[in-house]
Amino acid sequence: MTAHPGLPSPPPPGAGIVGALRRAGDQLIATVQDRLTLVSLELQEEKARLLRAHLWLSLALGAGLLALAFGSLTLVYLMRDYAPLATLLGLTALYTAACVGLIAGLRSLLAREPRPFAASLDELTKDRTCLHSEHP
């Protein structure tokens, strides 16, 4: 389109309020896209970590239960002529104490773990801080 003599030339594309709004909207969408990508990656990492932990926990639990069962049976068998009831009561007390200790350890472990999506939340906090700052 050519400019007519005496008329002001049209502003270049992307200039003015509409262009500024488009650029701001594009930046907003790009920021949201970056944050969603980060959340997606963290979600994948958490899922993989959880699956690995579940697999190891299941295997350890199965092996531990088999060891406890056969160990207990062996001990009761060896003590059958002396004090089978005391042996069973002792094993019950031992296993109960071990269970309580393991639960306390698990709670401690979970309390030390970083919260899920910590990096995404930190980035969103930084974004909000930048938006609320006085300087351009």
FENFENUR-V86362 format. One record per residue. RES is the residue in one letter. PHI is phi in degrees with one decimal (NA if undefined). OMEGA is omega as a letter, one per 30 degrees, with the letter a starting at -180 (none if undefined). D_LAST is the distance of its C-alpha to the last C-alpha in Angstrom with 2 decimals. Layout:
RES/PHI/OMEGA/D_LAST ; RES/PHI/OMEGA/D_LAST
//
This chain:
M/NA/a/35.78 ; T/-97.8/l/36.63 ; A/-82.1/l/35.38 ; H/-85.5/l/38.14 ; P/-62.2/l/38.87 ; G/90.4/l/37.51 ; L/-102.4/l/34.93 ; P/-66.7/l/31.23 ; S/-73.4/a/30.31 ; P/-66.1/a/28.41 ; P/-65.7/l/24.72 ; P/-62.4/l/24.23 ; P/-59.3/l/23.81 ; G/90.7/l/20.31 ; A/-95.3/l/19.11 ; G/90.0/a/18.38 ; I/-65.8/a/17.42 ; V/-62.7/l/19.64 ; G/-64.3/l/18.25 ; A/-64.0/l/14.62 ; L/-65.0/l/16.09 ; R/-64.8/l/18.11 ; R/-63.6/l/15.40 ; A/-64.6/l/13.43 ; G/-63.7/l/16.88 ; D/-63.5/l/17.76 ; Q/-66.0/l/14.83 ; L/-62.4/l/15.77 ; I/-65.3/l/19.35 ; A/-63.9/l/18.78 ; T/-65.8/l/17.11 ; V/-62.3/l/20.02 ; Q/-62.7/l/22.43 ; D/-60.4/a/21.32 ; R/-67.6/l/21.72 ; L/-67.0/l/25.05 ; T/-63.2/l/26.22 ; L/-63.0/l/25.58 ; V/-61.5/l/27.43 ; S/-62.6/l/30.20 ; L/-64.1/l/30.65 ; E/-65.4/l/30.77 ; L/-64.5/l/33.23 ; Q/-62.6/l/35.42 ; E/-63.5/l/35.40 ; E/-63.9/l/36.32 ; K/-64.1/l/39.05 ; A/-63.8/l/40.52 ; R/-63.4/l/40.45 ; L/-65.9/l/42.09 ; L/-65.3/l/44.76 ; R/-62.6/a/45.60 ; A/-63.1/l/45.87 ; H/-64.6/l/48.02 ; L/-62.6/a/50.32 ; W/-63.1/l/50.86 ; L/-64.9/l/51.35 ; S/-63.5/l/53.87 ; L/-64.5/l/55.82 ; A/-65.0/l/55.89 ; L/-64.3/l/56.91 ; G/-62.3/l/59.68 ; A/-65.8/l/61.04 ; G/-65.1/l/60.84 ; L/-66.2/l/62.68 ; L/-63.5/l/65.39 ; A/-63.4/l/65.81 ; L/-63.9/a/66.05 ; A/-63.3/a/68.51 ; F/-70.2/l/70.80 ; G/-64.1/l/70.57 ; S/-65.4/l/71.48 ; L/-60.9/l/74.33 ; T/-63.6/a/75.63 ; L/-65.4/l/75.52 ; V/-64.5/l/77.24 ; Y/-62.4/a/79.83 ; L/-67.8/a/80.54 ; M/-97.9/a/80.83 ; R/-60.6/a/82.90 ; D/-90.0/a/86.08 ; Y/-103.9/a/84.57 ; A/-155.1/a/81.81 ; P/-65.2/a/80.06 ; L/-67.8/l/78.74 ; A/-62.5/l/77.34 ; T/-64.5/l/75.73 ; L/-63.3/l/74.05 ; L/-65.3/l/72.88 ; G/-63.2/l/71.54 ; L/-63.8/l/69.66 ; T/-62.1/l/68.21 ; A/-64.1/l/67.00 ; L/-61.8/a/65.56 ; Y/-67.5/l/63.68 ; T/-65.0/l/62.37 ; A/-63.4/l/61.05 ; A/-64.1/l/59.47 ; C/-63.1/l/57.80 ; V/-62.5/l/56.36 ; G/-63.2/l/55.10 ; L/-67.1/l/53.52 ; I/-64.2/l/51.75 ; A/-63.0/l/50.38 ; G/-64.3/l/49.22 ; L/-64.4/l/47.54 ; R/-61.6/l/45.69 ; S/-64.7/l/44.52 ; L/-62.2/a/43.40 ; L/-65.9/l/41.43 ; A/-69.5/a/39.75 ; R/-85.7/a/38.51 ; E/-67.6/l/37.10 ; P/-68.2/a/33.33 ; R/-69.6/l/32.26 ; P/-62.9/l/31.99 ; F/62.7/a/28.63 ; A/-59.9/a/27.09 ; A/-64.3/l/24.77 ; S/-64.1/l/23.57 ; L/-64.5/l/23.04 ; D/-64.5/l/21.11 ; E/-64.5/l/18.77 ; L/-64.5/l/18.31 ; T/-63.8/l/17.62 ; K/-62.6/l/14.89 ; D/-60.8/a/13.37 ; R/-64.9/l/13.70 ; T/-63.0/l/12.24 ; C/-63.2/a/8.96 ; L/-67.7/a/9.12 ; H/-90.0/a/10.13 ; S/-72.7/a/7.76 ; E/-77.5/a/6.76 ; H/-89.1/a/3.82 ; P/-73.5/none/0.00
//
